Amino acid sequence: MILENLRSALEALAGNRLRSVLTLLGVMIGVFAVTTTISLGAIATAGITGQLQAFGNQALFITPNEDNPASTPFNDADVDALSRLPVSVLRQRSVRGVARAGTEEAPLVVNGVTANAPQVDRTIKMARGRYFTEAEDRRAAPVMVLSADAREALFPDDPNPVGREVSVTVGGSRTFYTVIGAKEPLTGAFSFAANASADVPLQTFYLAYPAVTRGEYPFLPITVSLERNLGDIEAQVNAILARRRGPDTFRIQTIEGALTLFKTITTILQAVLGGIGAISLLVGGIGILNIMLVSVTERTREIGLRKALGAKKGVILQQFLIEAVALTLVGGLVGLAAAIGTLYLAVALVPFLDEVVLSPFTVLLGLFVSVATGVVFGVWPASRAANLSPIEALRYE
């Protein structure tokens, strides 16, 4: 009997294709939205987590506390005090200028950094040439390491600009540098932070741009030795800076903190977008309710005939309930297929998304939601059909 009712339901849906398609659109969009948002959240979390951990989970990032008026930039004495710990601390200052190489000209961020930058910033990988040395920093050598974007902007036809000359104009002052290296492009999540920049030795930077205050740093990136306990080092860093600068004048951020913040943001976005999907399901459910009521009205004589031939209430109820569930299940399957296609497309197009994450729970949730929508919104029309009087139904015109 169930198979017969299923066949009858599918025939009824096939007999009104356009109406059926328009009706299941709401369910399809709802299942698509719910499945996509949950899966994209999982994919993004996995991608960002992998990228940040590849950057180094043994890292700290210290900034002044902007909410505290007593907070000031860090200085060389702070860095020297922190350097007694088993860590690498990066000194860095930056200015914006305009670079010129031959006939090419482009905006450029010039970073004055110490020679330990590749040890602290693990995203630095050399494509050509080399990074500058401590000796070059001490003697203020006029050398420069280009980012991939800067190399592309200044030397579009030369993948190896080592040995070429670049002039940088900042505030009317022009300085010449010799390129000794070019970095590889930033990949994954860090590709969004890519810009046209160049690293020069810190002492060279101070010599070229005397208006920049020596020995002051707006932030301090720190890399912790892998064999050390990050929590212990963080506590020591906190104690040293609190003693030197006063408590609540700085903030210490870790990779774990960034991951926690990202997961919180992802959860909120999933909830918001999932709510939109739920609204789509509600609209789709109302459409199911409407179409099933129309179907019951159109088939009143058929219902009366079946009852006259001995069909019981349960059979009639089952027939129309199966029809409603079949309609929403088809919409759910189409929504799932569209969601899976969207997920593969997103992973292919977005750099930091590495692989599709689609848990069986998410698939089952999509199917359950579609079936539940059919059951909830199909019960009343099915019950109405089952309770029709055979005599009145046969008289219906």
C-alpha positions, 0 to 999 in steps of 0.5 A, spaced: 500 500 500 505 504 501 508 503 494 502 504 491 501 511 495 508 513 493 507 511 485 500 515 486 504 521 489 509 521 484 504 521 478 500 527 481 507 531 482 509 529 475 502 531 472 503 538 475 510 539 473 511 547 473 506 547 480 511 542 483 517 545 481 515 552 483 512 549 490 519 546 492 523 552 490 522 554 497 524 548 500 530 547 495 533 554 497 532 553 505 536 546 505 541 549 500 542 555 505 542 551 511 547 546 508 552 551 505 552 555 511 554 550 516 559 547 511 562 553 509 563 555 516 567 548 517 571 549 511 573 556 513 575 554 520 579 548 517 582 553 512 584 558 517 586 554 522 591 550 518 594 557 515 595 560 522 598 554 524 603 553 518 605 561 520 607 558 527 602 557 533 608 559 537 608 566 536 606 572 540 603 579 537 604 585 542 600 592 541 599 598 546 593 598 549 589 603 545 584 604 551 589 606 556 591 613 555 598 612 558 600 607 553 606 608 549 609 605 543 615 600 545 622 602 545 629 598 544 629 597 552 623 593 552 625 589 546 632 588 549 629 586 556 624 581 552 630 578 548 633 575 554 627 570 554 628 564 549 624 568 543 626 572 537 623 579 537 622 583 531 624 591 530 620 594 525 618 601 522 614 603 516 613 609 511 609 609 504 613 612 498 613 612 491 618 607 488 621 607 481 625 602 477 626 604 469 620 606 466 616 603 472 613 607 478 608 604 483 606 606 490 611 602 495 611 601 503 618 601 505 619 596 512 625 598 516 626 591 519 632 587 523 635 581 519 631 576 523 625 578 520 625 571 516 625 567 523 620 571 526 615 572 520 614 565 517 611 567 511 617 570 508 620 565 503 625 567 498 623 566 490 630 570 488 636 572 491 637 572 499 635 576 505 640 581 508 644 580 514 646 583 520 652 586 518 648 589 512 644 592 517 649 594 522 653 598 516 646 601 513 647 598 507 642 600 501 639 594 500 632 592 499 628 585 498 622 586 494 615 583 496 612 579 490 607 584 488 612 590 488 617 585 484 611 585 479 609 592 479 616 594 478 619 589 474 613 586 470 618 583 465 624 580 469 622 575 474 629 576 477 630 583 479 637 581 483 642 587 482 637 592 479 636 599 482 630 602 485 629 609 487 624 611 493 621 617 494 618 619 501 616 626 502 620 629 497 627 625 499 629 620 494 633 614 496 636 609 492 637 601 493 640 595 490 635 589 490 638 583 493 632 578 493 625 577 492 620 574 496 615 568 494 607 570 493 603 570 500 599 564 499 592 562 502 589 566 508 595 571 508 594 572 500 589 577 502 594 581 506 599 582 500 601 589 498 607 592 494 612 593 499 620 592 500 624 590 506 630 594 508 635 594 514 633 598 520 639 602 520 638 604 513 631 605 514 633 610 519 638 613 515 634 614 509 628 617 513 631 621 519 623 624 521 622 617 523 623 617 531 629 612 532 627 606 537 620 606 537 615 601 535 608 600 534 608 593 535 612 587 537 612 580 533 615 575 537 616 568 535 617 563 541 622 557 540 618 550 539 621 546 545 618 552 550 611 552 553 608 558 550 603 559 556 610 560 560 613 565 555 607 569 555 606 569 562 614 572 563 613 577 557 607 579 561 611 580 567 616 584 564 612 589 560 608 590 566 614 591 570 617 596 565 611 599 562 605 598 567 599 594 567 594 594 562 598 598 557 599 593 552 595 587 549 598 580 548 595 576 542 596 569 540 594 564 534 590 561 539 586 567 541 585 569 533 583 562 532 578 563 538 575 570 535 575 567 528 571 561 530 566 566 534 565 570 528 564 564 524 559 561 529 555 568 529 555 568 521 552 561 521 547 562 525 545 569 521 545 565 515 542 559 518 536 563 520 535 566 513 535 559 511 530 557 516 525 563 513 526 560 506 524 553 509 518 556 512 516 560 506 517 553 502 513 550 508 507 554 507 507 553 499 507 546 501 501 547 505 497 551 500 499 546 494 496 540 498 490 544 500 489 545 492 491 538 491 485 535 496 480 540 493 482 538 486 481 530 487 475 531 492 471 526 487 477 521 487 478 521 494 470 520 495 471 514 490 476 511 493 473 511 500 466 508 497 471 502 494 473 501 502 479 505 503 480 507 510 482 514 513 489 512 514 490 510 507 488 516 504 492 520 510 498 516 508 497 518 500 497 525 501 502 525 506 507 521 502 505 526 496 507 532 501 514 528 503 516 526 496 515 534 494 519 536 499 524 531 499 525 532 492 527 539 493 531 537 499 535 533 494 536 538 489 538 543 494 543 538 497 546 537 490 546 545 489 550 546 496 555 541 494 557 544 487 557 551 491 562 548 496 567 545 491 566 551 487 568 556 493 574 551 495 576 552 487 576 559 487 578 562 494 585 561 496 585 559 503 580 554 503 584 547 502 578 542 501 571 540 502 568 539 508 561 536 508 560 531 514 554 526 514 551 529 519 550 536 515 547 531 509 542 528 514 540 534 517 538 537 510 534 531 508 531 531 515 529 538 515 526 537 508 522 531 510 520 534 516 517 540 512 513 535 508 510 532 514 509 538 518 506 542 513 502 536 509 499 533 516 493 538 515 491 537 508 492 530 508 488 530 515 482 534 511 482 529 505 482 523 510 476 526 514 472 527 507 465 524 507 464 519 501 457 521 499 459 529 500 466 528 496 462 524 490 457 529 490 463 535 489 463 538 482 
